[in-house]
């Protein structure tokens, strides 16, 4: 389990998160199964989920859950 804060909806921040996740998976020899827990106010969900997708975090060899 890892924690990574993203303070705004900037897609570049989510791309940085994607690179961190990919490196963790590689270092630990993990499958690309991902769970994103969003501790956000309800109005922030749509833009956050969209940014996850635009950064490519919704597409992996494994499964993804939000």
C-alpha positions as CSV (number, residue, x, y, z in Angstrom):
1,X,0.0,0.0,0.0
2,X,1.3,3.5,-0.9
3,X,-0.1,7.0,-0.4
4,X,0.4,9.8,-2.8
5,X,-1.4,13.1,-2.5
6,X,-2.5,15.0,-5.6
7,X,-3.6,18.5,-4.5
8,X,-5.2,19.7,-7.7
9,X,-6.8,18.4,-10.9
10,X,-3.7,19.0,-13.0
11,X,-3.2,16.1,-15.3
12,X,0.6,16.3,-15.0
13,X,0.2,15.6,-11.2
14,X,-1.6,12.4,-12.2
15,X,1.0,11.5,-14.8
16,X,3.6,11.8,-12.0
17,X,1.4,9.5,-9.9
18,X,1.2,7.0,-12.8
19,X,5.0,6.9,-13.1
20,X,5.3,6.3,-9.4
21,X,2.8,3.5,-9.5
22,X,4.5,1.9,-12.5
23,X,7.9,2.0,-10.7
24,X,6.5,0.5,-7.5
25,X,5.0,-2.3,-9.6
26,X,8.2,-2.9,-11.4
27,X,10.4,-2.8,-8.2
28,X,8.2,-5.3,-6.4
29,X,7.3,-7.5,-9.3
30,X,3.6,-6.8,-8.9
31,X,0.7,-7.4,-11.3
32,X,-0.9,-4.2,-12.5
33,X,-3.9,-4.5,-10.3
34,X,-4.8,-1.0,-8.9
35,X,-7.2,0.4,-6.3
36,X,-7.7,4.1,-6.0
37,X,-9.2,5.4,-2.8
38,X,-10.5,8.9,-3.2
39,X,-10.8,10.8,0.1
40,X,-12.6,13.8,-1.6
41,X,-15.7,15.8,-1.3
42,X,-18.4,14.5,-3.7
43,X,-18.1,17.4,-6.1
44,X,-14.4,16.6,-6.8
45,X,-15.1,13.0,-8.0
46,X,-15.9,13.8,-11.6
47,X,-12.8,15.9,-12.4
48,X,-10.6,13.5,-10.4
49,X,-11.8,10.4,-12.2
50,X,-11.4,12.2,-15.6
51,X,-7.8,13.1,-14.7
52,X,-7.1,9.5,-13.7
53,X,-8.2,8.5,-17.2
54,X,-6.4,11.2,-19.0
55,X,-3.2,10.3,-17.3
56,X,-3.7,6.6,-18.4
57,X,-4.3,5.3,-14.9
58,X,-7.5,3.5,-16.0
59,X,-5.6,1.2,-18.4
60,X,-3.3,-1.5,-17.2
61,X,-2.6,-5.2,-17.8
62,X,-4.5,-6.0,-14.6
63,X,-7.7,-4.5,-13.1
64,X,-8.4,-1.0,-11.8
65,X,-10.9,-0.1,-9.1
66,X,-11.9,3.3,-7.9
